[in-house]
């Protein structure tokens, strides 16, 4: 967190308190903020109440029924909603329809707050090892990437009309406690790993993603309405990461399949298509907000998963 003395007297609404949002809620409660949360998951709602949220609303972000239930005023809003399944249609419902609903709700709130949206580097279509910055074109991204980009546009429109400052955080591949991806596959004895071994992995630890959101909320008033890539800044080849993990687990590193790998083929975590090979540049976030990751690369971030497989 960037400035606890500034943030401790503020109120925040977290919309979609899943993996990243749930961690942010816990940090915000610990910092002394008045925290409200929205989730469509009853079990998650109970967990949030137990974590100390002052207000928990069970609702679908895309609807308007929650507008009168989520009582402000709020200084900060974090939209961490995730897709609820259903392919591209599910993405559109959660992200675009959800963002439009958020815009309508912001219009009912006092102006002057800050809203942050956790988007994804999936908005970029580039491959073949290209380096991408926030200025890189997003035209030509896949269907879900186009939906995510549309949601970003909706955020800017809705926030401007409501008089709110906005930030978009395009998160790279998220990992952290309970989400160790390749490490879990190796530990489970996967016969084949998904993806191309010569492709780069762009990663961000969950806690560093939360820190990026805090940096946006604590940014000087003159800094506003920006898009930031969020990665640890240390891209690594998929083969390099797998070999490093395998050595430390003292297991044989399996081969890779660069097409869809069915679960029956030895991957208990389901099928995954090969993603584009690119290097995501997060220099702007460091330069503008002074953010830097606690976990500087995958080695630092995955150590906890090796020491604590359950965490």
C-alpha positions as CSV (number, residue, x, y, z in Angstrom):
1,X,0.0,0.0,0.0
2,X,1.4,3.4,-0.9
3,X,0.2,5.7,1.9
4,X,-1.6,4.2,4.8
5,X,-1.9,7.5,6.6
6,X,-3.8,8.9,3.7
7,X,-5.9,5.9,3.0
8,X,-6.8,4.9,6.6
9,X,-9.7,7.4,6.8
10,X,-11.2,6.5,3.5
11,X,-14.1,4.3,2.3
12,X,-13.8,1.8,-0.6
13,X,-16.2,-0.4,-2.5
14,X,-14.8,-3.6,-4.1
15,X,-17.0,-5.0,-6.9
16,X,-16.2,-8.6,-7.6
17,X,-14.2,-9.8,-4.6
18,X,-12.6,-12.9,-6.0
19,X,-8.9,-13.8,-6.1
20,X,-7.5,-10.3,-6.4
21,X,-10.5,-8.4,-5.1
22,X,-10.7,-10.6,-2.0
23,X,-7.1,-10.0,-1.2
24,X,-7.6,-6.3,-1.6
25,X,-10.6,-6.4,0.8
26,X,-8.4,-8.0,3.5
27,X,-5.7,-5.4,3.0
28,X,-8.2,-2.6,3.1
29,X,-9.9,-3.8,6.3
30,X,-6.5,-4.3,8.0
31,X,-5.6,-0.7,7.0
32,X,-8.7,0.7,8.7
33,X,-10.8,1.6,5.7
34,X,-14.5,1.3,5.7
35,X,-14.9,-1.5,3.2
36,X,-18.0,-2.5,1.2
37,X,-18.1,-5.4,-1.3
38,X,-20.3,-6.8,-4.0
39,X,-20.3,-10.5,-5.0
40,X,-22.7,-12.8,-6.7
41,X,-21.3,-15.8,-4.7
42,X,-23.2,-16.5,-1.4
43,X,-20.2,-18.4,0.1
44,X,-17.9,-15.5,-0.8
45,X,-20.3,-13.1,0.7
46,X,-20.2,-14.9,4.0
47,X,-16.4,-14.9,3.9
48,X,-16.3,-11.2,3.2
49,X,-18.6,-10.5,6.2
50,X,-16.3,-12.6,8.3
51,X,-13.3,-10.6,7.0
52,X,-14.8,-7.4,8.5
53,X,-16.6,-5.8,5.6
54,X,-18.9,-3.1,6.8
55,X,-21.4,-3.9,4.0
56,X,-21.7,-6.9,1.6
57,X,-24.2,-7.0,-1.2
58,X,-25.0,-10.2,-3.1
59,X,-25.9,-9.3,-6.6
60,X,-24.8,-9.5,-10.3
61,X,-22.8,-6.4,-11.2
62,X,-24.5,-6.2,-14.6
63,X,-27.9,-5.6,-13.1
64,X,-29.1,-2.4,-11.4
65,X,-30.7,-3.9,-8.3
66,X,-27.5,-3.4,-6.2
67,X,-27.4,0.4,-6.9
68,X,-29.7,1.2,-4.0
69,X,-28.1,-1.4,-1.7
70,X,-24.5,-0.3,-2.0
71,X,-24.6,2.8,0.2
72,X,-21.8,5.4,0.0
73,X,-20.4,7.8,-0.2
74,X,-17.2,6.2,-1.4
75,X,-13.7,7.7,-2.0
76,X,-12.5,4.6,-4.0
77,X,-14.1,1.9,-6.1
78,X,-12.3,-1.2,-7.3
79,X,-13.9,-3.2,-10.1
80,X,-12.3,-6.7,-10.0
81,X,-15.3,-8.6,-11.5
82,X,-14.5,-11.8,-13.3
83,X,-16.4,-13.6,-16.1
84,X,-19.0,-15.9,-14.8
85,X,-18.6,-18.4,-17.6
86,X,-20.6,-18.7,-20.8
87,X,-17.8,-17.9,-23.3
88,X,-17.8,-14.6,-25.1
89,X,-21.4,-13.9,-24.1
90,X,-20.4,-14.4,-20.4
91,X,-17.5,-12.0,-20.8
92,X,-19.8,-9.4,-22.3
93,X,-22.3,-9.7,-19.5
94,X,-19.7,-9.5,-16.7
95,X,-17.4,-6.9,-18.2
96,X,-19.3,-4.6,-20.6
97,X,-22.8,-4.8,-19.1
98,X,-21.2,-4.8,-15.7
99,X,-19.2,-1.7,-16.5
100,X,-22.2,0.1,-17.9
101,X,-24.1,-0.6,-14.7
102,X,-21.2,0.7,-12.7
103,X,-21.3,3.9,-14.7
104,X,-25.0,4.4,-14.0
105,X,-24.3,3.8,-10.3
106,X,-21.3,6.2,-10.2
107,X,-23.6,8.9,-11.6
108,X,-25.6,8.6,-8.3
109,X,-22.5,9.0,-6.1
110,X,-20.8,12.3,-5.1
111,X,-18.2,13.3,-7.7
112,X,-14.5,13.4,-7.1
113,X,-13.7,9.7,-6.3
114,X,-11.3,7.3,-7.9
115,X,-12.4,4.1,-9.7
116,X,-9.9,1.4,-10.7
117,X,-10.7,-1.5,-13.1
118,X,-8.5,-4.6,-13.3
119,X,-8.5,-5.5,-17.0
120,X,-6.0,-7.8,-18.8
121,X,-3.1,-7.8,-21.1
122,X,-5.4,-10.0,-23.2
123,X,-6.5,-6.8,-25.0
124,X,-3.3,-7.0,-27.0
125,X,-3.2,-9.0,-30.2
126,X,0.6,-8.9,-30.7
127,X,2.7,-12.0,-30.9
128,X,6.1,-13.2,-32.2
129,X,7.9,-11.9,-29.2
130,X,6.9,-8.3,-29.8
131,X,7.2,-5.8,-26.9
132,X,3.9,-4.1,-26.0
133,X,3.3,-0.9,-24.1
134,X,0.1,0.9,-23.3
135,X,0.4,2.7,-26.7
136,X,0.4,-0.6,-28.6
137,X,-2.7,-1.1,-30.9
138,X,-5.4,-3.3,-29.5
139,X,-7.2,-3.8,-32.8
140,X,-7.1,-7.4,-33.9
141,X,-7.3,-9.0,-30.4
142,X,-9.4,-12.1,-29.9
143,X,-13.1,-11.9,-29.1
144,X,-12.6,-11.8,-25.4
145,X,-9.8,-9.3,-25.7
146,X,-12.1,-7.0,-27.7
147,X,-14.8,-7.3,-25.0
148,X,-12.2,-6.4,-22.3
149,X,-11.2,-3.4,-24.3
150,X,-14.8,-2.3,-24.8
151,X,-15.2,-2.5,-21.0
152,X,-12.2,-0.2,-20.6
153,X,-13.8,2.4,-22.9
154,X,-17.1,2.1,-21.0
155,X,-15.2,2.8,-17.8
156,X,-13.7,6.0,-19.2
157,X,-17.0,7.2,-20.5
158,X,-19.0,6.4,-17.3
159,X,-16.3,7.9,-15.0
160,X,-16.0,11.1,-17.0
161,X,-19.8,11.6,-16.9
162,X,-19.9,11.0,-13.2
163,X,-16.9,13.3,-12.5
164,X,-14.7,10.5,-11.2
165,X,-11.0,9.8,-11.8
166,X,-10.3,6.5,-13.5
167,X,-7.5,4.0,-14.0
168,X,-7.2,0.8,-15.9
169,X,-4.8,-1.9,-14.8
170,X,-4.0,-4.4,-17.5
171,X,-2.9,-7.4,-15.4
172,X,-0.6,-10.1,-16.8
173,X,-0.8,-13.7,-15.7
174,X,-1.9,-13.7,-12.0
175,X,-0.4,-16.1,-9.6
176,X,0.1,-16.3,-5.8
177,X,-1.3,-18.2,-2.8
178,X,-3.6,-21.0,-3.9
179,X,-2.9,-20.3,-7.6
180,X,0.4,-21.7,-8.6
181,X,-0.5,-22.9,-12.1
182,X,2.5,-24.7,-13.7
183,X,3.9,-25.5,-10.2
184,X,0.8,-27.4,-9.3
185,X,0.9,-29.3,-12.6
186,X,4.5,-30.4,-12.1
187,X,3.8,-31.4,-8.5
188,X,0.8,-33.5,-9.7
189,X,3.0,-35.3,-12.2
190,X,1.6,-33.9,-15.4
191,X,2.8,-35.8,-18.4
192,X,2.7,-32.8,-20.7
193,X,2.5,-29.0,-20.0
194,X,0.3,-26.7,-22.1
195,X,1.8,-24.0,-24.3
196,X,4.9,-23.3,-26.4
197,X,8.2,-23.7,-24.5
198,X,9.7,-20.8,-26.5
199,X,6.9,-18.4,-25.6
200,X,7.4,-15.8,-22.9
201,X,5.4,-15.8,-19.6
202,X,4.4,-12.4,-18.3
203,X,3.4,-12.7,-14.7
204,X,2.2,-10.7,-11.7
205,X,1.8,-11.8,-8.2
206,X,-1.6,-11.3,-6.6
207,X,-0.2,-9.0,-3.9
208,X,1.7,-6.9,-6.4
209,X,-1.6,-6.5,-8.4
210,X,-3.2,-5.2,-5.2
211,X,-0.3,-2.9,-4.6
212,X,-0.8,-1.4,-8.1
213,X,-4.4,-0.6,-7.2
214,X,-3.3,1.1,-4.0
215,X,-0.8,3.1,-6.0
216,X,-3.7,4.4,-8.2
217,X,-5.8,5.4,-5.3
218,X,-2.9,7.2,-3.6
219,X,-1.8,8.9,-6.8
220,X,-1.6,12.7,-6.8
221,X,-4.7,14.5,-8.0
222,X,-3.0,15.6,-11.2
223,X,-2.4,12.0,-12.2
224,X,-5.7,10.7,-13.6
225,X,-7.4,8.7,-16.4
226,X,-4.6,6.4,-17.2
227,X,-4.0,2.9,-18.5
228,X,-1.2,0.8,-17.0
229,X,0.3,-2.6,-17.8
230,X,1.0,-4.6,-14.6
231,X,3.7,-7.2,-14.8
232,X,6.7,-8.0,-12.7
233,X,8.9,-6.7,-15.6
234,X,10.8,-10.0,-15.8
235,X,9.3,-12.1,-18.7
236,X,10.7,-15.6,-18.9
237,X,10.5,-18.4,-21.4
238,X,8.0,-21.0,-20.5
239,X,10.6,-23.7,-20.8
240,X,12.9,-21.8,-18.4
241,X,10.2,-21.5,-15.8
242,X,9.3,-25.1,-16.0
243,X,12.9,-26.3,-15.8
244,X,13.6,-24.1,-12.7
245,X,10.5,-25.4,-11.0
246,X,11.2,-29.1,-11.9
247,X,14.7,-28.9,-10.5
248,X,13.5,-27.5,-7.2
249,X,10.8,-30.1,-6.9
250,X,13.3,-32.8,-7.9
251,X,11.1,-34.1,-10.7
252,X,11.6,-34.7,-14.4
253,X,10.4,-31.7,-16.5
254,X,7.8,-33.0,-18.9
255,X,7.5,-31.9,-22.5
256,X,5.1,-29.2,-23.9
257,X,2.1,-29.4,-26.2
258,X,1.6,-26.2,-28.1
259,X,-2.0,-27.1,-29.0
260,X,-5.0,-27.8,-26.7
261,X,-4.0,-30.5,-24.2
262,X,-7.0,-32.6,-23.0
263,X,-7.2,-33.6,-19.4
264,X,-7.0,-37.3,-20.5
265,X,-3.5,-36.6,-21.8
266,X,-2.2,-36.2,-18.3
267,X,-3.0,-32.5,-17.6
268,X,-5.5,-32.6,-14.6
269,X,-6.1,-28.9,-14.9
270,X,-8.0,-29.0,-18.2
271,X,-7.3,-27.9,-21.7
272,X,-5.5,-24.6,-22.6
273,X,-4.8,-23.1,-26.0
274,X,-1.5,-21.7,-26.9
275,X,-1.4,-17.9,-26.2
276,X,0.5,-15.3,-28.3
277,X,4.2,-14.8,-27.5
278,X,4.8,-11.2,-26.4
279,X,6.7,-9.2,-23.8
280,X,4.5,-6.8,-21.8
281,X,6.2,-3.6,-20.7
282,X,5.2,-2.2,-17.3
283,X,7.7,0.7,-17.3
284,X,4.9,3.3,-17.3
285,X,3.4,2.2,-14.0
286,X,6.8,2.4,-12.4
287,X,7.6,5.8,-13.8
288,X,4.2,7.5,-13.3
289,X,3.2,6.0,-9.9
290,X,6.5,4.8,-8.5
291,X,5.1,1.3,-8.1
292,X,7.5,-1.6,-8.0
293,X,6.8,-5.3,-7.4
294,X,7.6,-7.0,-4.1
295,X,8.1,-10.2,-6.1
296,X,10.5,-9.2,-8.8
297,X,10.3,-12.4,-10.8
298,X,8.8,-15.8,-10.9
299,X,11.5,-17.2,-8.7
300,X,10.7,-14.9,-5.8
301,X,7.0,-15.3,-6.2
302,X,6.8,-19.1,-6.5
303,X,9.1,-19.8,-3.5
304,X,6.1,-19.5,-1.2
305,X,4.2,-22.1,-3.2
306,X,7.1,-24.5,-2.9
307,X,7.4,-24.0,0.8
308,X,3.6,-24.1,1.4
309,X,1.8,-26.2,-1.3
310,X,-1.6,-25.5,0.4
311,X,-1.1,-21.7,0.5
